[in-house]
Amino acid sequence: MARAGDVGTVSLVREAAVALSATARDPMELVMACRQLIERRPSSGPLVWLSARMITGSEARAEAWDVVEAIERDTTARELAHVLAADLTVLVIGSPEIIGSALLARGDVDVLVADTIGEGYGLVHQLEINDHSVAEVPAGGVGSAAADADLVLLETDALCDGGALCRTGSLAAAAVAHHMGVPVWLVAGVGRCLPSRMWQPMADRSISDQPWDDEVEIVPLDLIDKVTGPSGPQPVAEARLRVDCPIAPELFR
């Protein structure tokens, strides 16, 4: 299977489903394969969702392809593009997949891309070649950019009541924006809302003893104004209604 960072979420989940389906007839082998997959991408909610559904469902292969279909049909990017007001200045962190797709559909939004871990150039390039207004913000300018923006958009790969795993730099952006009265929206596509018992071990594996060196960090939900998913922006409290991942503690032993 391709390395996690080389492919988008849809391709990653599809590849994972194919690989895991090969072990579906042996429950123990399937669990081991799921653990290895999660170790390679510990902050990915969609991969945990896929794995948990496969090992707890009555028909692992059917569960796998139901997950793939749900990820492929995710309307979060379309909903986000639809609700963004014209002439906004929006701050994003890195090259978020769903947010990037939404912004590419909106040529009337000014975008600030904070390049905190060296991946922001991808989104900057895509926006530039499509004649969008975009500026690259160095890591040290995240706070100033958040204060200057009309809206901060953060993308999460895993969300629960305890917080959201987001790209490093997101916490600073959210904290400054919250203090300055700038709205902060958290974008959480299909498969990202998890029960706490599944999210916490992911966070434990993703955040080290030196969190300033990590690629992801935890953003508390009290800094978030709205959570945007397949149904558009909703109150943060309603995100828990989207949790459909079964609890499978054996994935993290």
Buried (B, 14 or more C-beta within 10 A) or exposed (E): EEEBEEBEBBEBBBBBBEBBBEBBEEEEEBBEBBBEBBEEBBBBBBBBBBBBBBBBBEEBBBBBBBBBEBBEEBBBBBBBBEEBEEEBBBBBBBBBBBBBBBBBBBEEBBBBBBBBBEBBBBBBEBBEEEEBBBEBBEBEBBBEBBBBBBBBBBBBBBBBBEBBBBBBBBBBBBBBBBEEEBBBBBBBBBBBBBBEEBBBBBBEEBBEEEEEEBBBBBBEBEBBBBBBBBEBBBEBEEBBEBBBBBEBEBBBE
